[in-house]
Amino acid sequence: MTDLERKIYRIIYNMSRFRKNPTIQDLKIKTGKDEPTIRKAVKNLITRKDLEWDKEKNEWKFK
């Protein structure tokens, strides 16, 4: 897991604990990265099964 992936994972995890799913804009502000970079990092987390989106509950599941 890269530093950016770890940072995004922690942001999503911490915000999800308070029942708020972070938006791309939230992640852009908190990481200082652009949208394509963030999308790639999130896609890598999902591909490695570190992160999963639960469509029924509209929330993230964590490894």
N, CA, C and O atoms as a GROMACS GRO file, in nm:
protein
  252
    1MET      N    1   0.085  -0.117   0.000
    1MET     CA    2   0.000   0.000   0.000
    1MET      C    3   0.091   0.125   0.000
    1MET      O    4   0.180   0.138   0.084
    2THR      N    5   0.067   0.213  -0.093
    2THR     CA    6   0.147   0.335  -0.100
    2THR      C    7   0.104   0.432   0.010
    2THR      O    8   0.002   0.413   0.075
    3ASP      N    9   0.184   0.536   0.029
    3ASP     CA   10   0.151   0.638   0.130
    3ASP      C   11   0.017   0.704   0.100
    3ASP      O   12  -0.064   0.727   0.190
    4LEU      N   13  -0.006   0.736  -0.029
    4LEU     CA   14  -0.132   0.799  -0.068
    4LEU      C   15  -0.250   0.706  -0.044
    4LEU      O   16  -0.354   0.748   0.007
    5GLU      N   17  -0.235   0.578  -0.080
    5GLU     CA   18  -0.343   0.482  -0.056
    5GLU      C   19  -0.372   0.468   0.092
    5GLU      O   20  -0.488   0.462   0.133
    6ARG      N   21  -0.268   0.464   0.173
    6ARG     CA   22  -0.286   0.454   0.318
    6ARG      C   23  -0.358   0.577   0.372
    6ARG      O   24  -0.445   0.567   0.458
    7LYS      N   25  -0.320   0.694   0.322
    7LYS     CA   26  -0.382   0.819   0.366
    7LYS      C   27  -0.530   0.822   0.328
    7LYS      O   28  -0.615   0.858   0.409
    8ILE      N   29  -0.560   0.785   0.204
    8ILE     CA   30  -0.699   0.782   0.158
    8ILE      C   31  -0.780   0.680   0.237
    8ILE      O   32  -0.894   0.707   0.275
    9TYR      N   33  -0.722   0.564   0.262
    9TYR     CA   34  -0.789   0.461   0.341
    9TYR      C   35  -0.825   0.515   0.479
    9TYR      O   36  -0.937   0.495   0.526
   10ARG      N   37  -0.731   0.583   0.544
   10ARG     CA   38  -0.754   0.637   0.678
   10ARG      C   39  -0.860   0.747   0.676
   10ARG      O   40  -0.943   0.755   0.767
   11ILE      N   41  -0.858   0.831   0.573
   11ILE     CA   42  -0.958   0.937   0.562
   11ILE      C   43  -1.097   0.876   0.547
   11ILE      O   44  -1.191   0.915   0.616
   12ILE      N   45  -1.110   0.779   0.456
   12ILE     CA   46  -1.240   0.714   0.434
   12ILE      C   47  -1.284   0.643   0.560
   12ILE      O   48  -1.400   0.652   0.599
   13TYR      N   49  -1.192   0.572   0.625
   13TYR     CA   50  -1.226   0.498   0.747
   13TYR      C   51  -1.274   0.593   0.857
   13TYR      O   52  -1.379   0.570   0.918
   14ASN      N   53  -1.198   0.699   0.881
   14ASN     CA   54  -1.234   0.792   0.989
   14ASN      C   55  -1.364   0.866   0.961
   14ASN      O   56  -1.444   0.885   1.052
   15MET      N   57  -1.385   0.909   0.838
   15MET     CA   58  -1.509   0.980   0.806
   15MET      C   59  -1.628   0.884   0.810
   15MET      O   60  -1.738   0.924   0.847
   16SER      N   61  -1.608   0.760   0.771
   16SER     CA   62  -1.717   0.662   0.771
   16SER      C   63  -1.762   0.627   0.913
   16SER      O   64  -1.877   0.591   0.934
   17ARG      N   65  -1.672   0.639   1.007
   17ARG     CA   66  -1.708   0.611   1.147
   17ARG      C   67  -1.816   0.706   1.196
   17ARG      O   68  -1.894   0.672   1.285
   18PHE      N   69  -1.822   0.825   1.136
   18PHE     CA   70  -1.922   0.924   1.174
   18PHE      C   71  -2.034   0.932   1.072
   18PHE      O   72  -2.104   1.033   1.062
   19ARG      N   73  -2.051   0.823   0.995
   19ARG     CA   74  -2.159   0.808   0.897
   19ARG      C   75  -2.157   0.914   0.788
   19ARG      O   76  -2.262   0.954   0.739
   20LYS      N   77  -2.039   0.959   0.751
   20LYS     CA   78  -2.027   1.054   0.640
   20LYS      C   79  -1.929   0.995   0.538
   20LYS      O   80  -1.812   0.973   0.570
   21ASN      N   81  -1.978   0.971   0.418
   21ASN     CA   82  -1.890   0.922   0.313
   21ASN      C   83  -1.820   1.041   0.248
   21ASN      O   84  -1.886   1.135   0.204
   22PRO      N   85  -1.687   1.037   0.243
   22PRO     CA   86  -1.615   1.151   0.184
   22PRO      C   87  -1.639   1.161   0.033
   22PRO      O   88  -1.648   1.059  -0.036
   23THR      N   89  -1.648   1.281  -0.015
   23THR     CA   90  -1.662   1.303  -0.158
   23THR      C   91  -1.523   1.316  -0.219
   23THR      O   92  -1.423   1.324  -0.149
   24ILE      N   93  -1.520   1.317  -0.352
   24ILE     CA   94  -1.393   1.339  -0.421
   24ILE      C   95  -1.335   1.474  -0.379
   24ILE      O   96  -1.214   1.488  -0.360
   25GLN      N   97  -1.422   1.573  -0.364
   25GLN     CA   98  -1.376   1.706  -0.322
   25GLN      C   99  -1.313   1.700  -0.183
   25GLN      O  100  -1.209   1.763  -0.160
   26ASP      N  101  -1.373   1.626  -0.091
   26ASP     CA  102  -1.315   1.610   0.044
   26ASP      C  103  -1.175   1.549   0.034
   26ASP      O  104  -1.081   1.596   0.098
   27LEU      N  105  -1.163   1.444  -0.048
   27LEU     CA  106  -1.034   1.376  -0.062
   27LEU      C  107  -0.931   1.467  -0.130
   27LEU      O  108  -0.813   1.462  -0.096
   28LYS      N  109  -0.974   1.548  -0.226
   28LYS     CA  110  -0.883   1.641  -0.292
   28LYS      C  111  -0.828   1.743  -0.192
   28LYS      O  112  -0.709   1.774  -0.194
   29ILE      N  113  -0.914   1.793  -0.106
   29ILE     CA  114  -0.872   1.892  -0.006
   29ILE      C  115  -0.777   1.829   0.096
   29ILE      O  116  -0.674   1.887   0.129
   30LYS      N  117  -0.812   1.711   0.145
   30LYS     CA  118  -0.735   1.649   0.252
   30LYS      C  119  -0.602   1.590   0.206
   30LYS      O  120  -0.507   1.583   0.283
   31THR      N  121  -0.594   1.548   0.078
   31THR     CA  122  -0.469   1.489   0.028
   31THR      C  123  -0.386   1.586  -0.054
   31THR      O  124  -0.264   1.570  -0.064
   32GLY      N  125  -0.450   1.686  -0.112
   32GLY     CA  126  -0.377   1.779  -0.198
   32GLY      C  127  -0.348   1.723  -0.336
   32GLY      O  128  -0.266   1.778  -0.409
   33LYS      N  129  -0.413   1.614  -0.371
   33LYS     CA  130  -0.392   1.549  -0.501
   33LYS      C  131  -0.508   1.580  -0.595
   33LYS      O  132  -0.612   1.629  -0.552
   34ASP      N  133  -0.488   1.550  -0.724
   34ASP     CA  134  -0.593   1.574  -0.822
   34ASP      C  135  -0.686   1.453  -0.833
   34ASP      O  136  -0.654   1.345  -0.783
   35GLU      N  137  -0.800   1.471  -0.898
   35GLU     CA  138  -0.903   1.368  -0.904
   35GLU      C  139  -0.856   1.237  -0.969
   35GLU      O  140  -0.883   1.130  -0.913
   36PRO      N  141  -0.786   1.240  -1.084
   36PRO     CA  142  -0.742   1.112  -1.143
   36PRO      C  143  -0.650   1.032  -1.051
   36PRO      O  144  -0.658   0.909  -1.047
   37THR      N  145  -0.564   1.101  -0.978
   37THR     CA  146  -0.473   1.033  -0.885
   37THR      C  147  -0.551   0.968  -0.771
   37THR      O  148  -0.521   0.855  -0.733
   38ILE      N  149  -0.649   1.038  -0.718
   38ILE     CA  150  -0.732   0.985  -0.610
   38ILE      C  151  -0.813   0.865  -0.659
   38ILE      O  152  -0.820   0.762  -0.590
   39ARG      N  153  -0.873   0.877  -0.777
   39ARG     CA  154  -0.952   0.766  -0.831
   39ARG      C  155  -0.866   0.642  -0.852
   39ARG      O  156  -0.910   0.530  -0.826
   40LYS      N  157  -0.744   0.661  -0.900
   40LYS     CA  158  -0.654   0.548  -0.922
   40LYS      C  159  -0.619   0.481  -0.789
   40LYS      O  160  -0.618   0.358  -0.780
   41ALA      N  161  -0.592   0.560  -0.686
   41ALA     CA  162  -0.557   0.504  -0.555
   41ALA      C  163  -0.675   0.428  -0.495
   41ALA      O  164  -0.657   0.319  -0.440
   42VAL      N  165  -0.796   0.484  -0.506
   42VAL     CA  166  -0.916   0.415  -0.454
   42VAL      C  167  -0.940   0.286  -0.532
   42VAL      O  168  -0.975   0.183  -0.474
   43LYS      N  169  -0.921   0.292  -0.663
   43LYS     CA  170  -0.939   0.172  -0.746
   43LYS      C  171  -0.839   0.064  -0.705
   43LYS      O  172  -0.874  -0.054  -0.700
   44ASN      N  173  -0.715   0.103  -0.676
   44ASN     CA  174  -0.615   0.006  -0.630
   44ASN      C  175  -0.657  -0.056  -0.496
   44ASN      O  176  -0.640  -0.176  -0.476
   45LEU      N  177  -0.710   0.024  -0.406
   45LEU     CA  178  -0.757  -0.028  -0.276
   45LEU      C  179  -0.870  -0.128  -0.296
   45LEU      O  180  -0.874  -0.231  -0.228
   46ILE      N  181  -0.961  -0.099  -0.388
   46ILE     CA  182  -1.073  -0.188  -0.414
   46ILE      C  183  -1.024  -0.316  -0.481
   46ILE      O  184  -1.070  -0.425  -0.446
   47THR      N  185  -0.933  -0.304  -0.575
   47THR     CA  186  -0.879  -0.420  -0.646
   47THR      C  187  -0.810  -0.516  -0.550
   47THR      O  188  -0.822  -0.638  -0.564
   48ARG      N  189  -0.736  -0.461  -0.454
   48ARG     CA  190  -0.666  -0.546  -0.357
   48ARG      C  191  -0.756  -0.592  -0.243
   48ARG      O  192  -0.710  -0.661  -0.152
   49LYS      N  193  -0.883  -0.555  -0.249
   49LYS     CA  194  -0.982  -0.595  -0.149
   49LYS      C  195  -0.956  -0.534  -0.011
   49LYS      O  196  -1.001  -0.588   0.090
   50ASP      N  197  -0.885  -0.422  -0.006
   50ASP     CA  198  -0.867  -0.350   0.120
   50ASP      C  199  -0.991  -0.267   0.151
   50ASP      O  200  -1.018  -0.234   0.266
   51LEU      N  201  -1.067  -0.235   0.045
   51LEU     CA  202  -1.183  -0.148   0.056
   51LEU      C  203  -1.292  -0.204  -0.034
   51LEU      O  204  -1.264  -0.251  -0.145
   52GLU      N  205  -1.416  -0.200   0.013
   52GLU     CA  206  -1.528  -0.252  -0.066
   52GLU      C  207  -1.650  -0.164  -0.042
   52GLU      O  208  -1.676  -0.123   0.072
   53TRP      N  209  -1.726  -0.135  -0.147
   53TRP     CA  210  -1.845  -0.053  -0.137
   53TRP      C  211  -1.966  -0.143  -0.122
   53TRP      O  212  -1.989  -0.230  -0.206
   54ASP      N  213  -2.044  -0.125  -0.016
   54ASP     CA  214  -2.167  -0.200   0.007
   54ASP      C  215  -2.282  -0.121  -0.054
   54ASP      O  216  -2.324  -0.019   0.000
   55LYS      N  217  -2.334  -0.169  -0.166
   55LYS     CA  218  -2.438  -0.096  -0.239
   55LYS      C  219  -2.569  -0.089  -0.162
   55LYS      O  220  -2.641   0.010  -0.170
   56GLU      N  221  -2.601  -0.192  -0.087
   56GLU     CA  222  -2.727  -0.195  -0.012
   56GLU      C  223  -2.729  -0.091   0.100
   56GLU      O  224  -2.829  -0.022   0.120
   57LYS      N  225  -2.619  -0.081   0.172
   57LYS     CA  226  -2.612   0.010   0.286
   57LYS      C  227  -2.553   0.147   0.250
   57LYS      O  228  -2.554   0.238   0.332
   58ASN      N  229  -2.502   0.160   0.128
   58ASN     CA  230  -2.434   0.283   0.085
   58ASN      C  231  -2.324   0.324   0.180
   58ASN      O  232  -2.318   0.438   0.225
   59GLU      N  233  -2.236   0.228   0.210
   59GLU     CA  234  -2.125   0.258   0.298
   59GLU      C  235  -2.005   0.170   0.260
   59GLU      O  236  -2.020   0.071   0.189
   60TRP      N  237  -1.888   0.209   0.310
   60TRP     CA  238  -1.766   0.135   0.282
   60TRP      C  239  -1.751   0.020   0.380
   60TRP      O  240  -1.790   0.030   0.496
   61LYS      N  241  -1.693  -0.090   0.332
   61LYS     CA  242  -1.652  -0.202   0.417
   61LYS      C  243  -1.501  -0.207   0.414
   61LYS      O  244  -1.439  -0.183   0.310
   62PHE      N  245  -1.441  -0.236   0.527
   62PHE     CA  246  -1.296  -0.234   0.540
   62PHE      C  247  -1.244  -0.374   0.568
   62PHE      O  248  -1.313  -0.458   0.627
   63LYS      N  249  -1.122  -0.397   0.525
   63LYS     CA  250  -1.056  -0.526   0.545
   63LYS      C  251  -1.025  -0.548   0.690
   63LYS      O  252  -0.970  -0.652   0.726
   0.00000   0.00000   0.00000
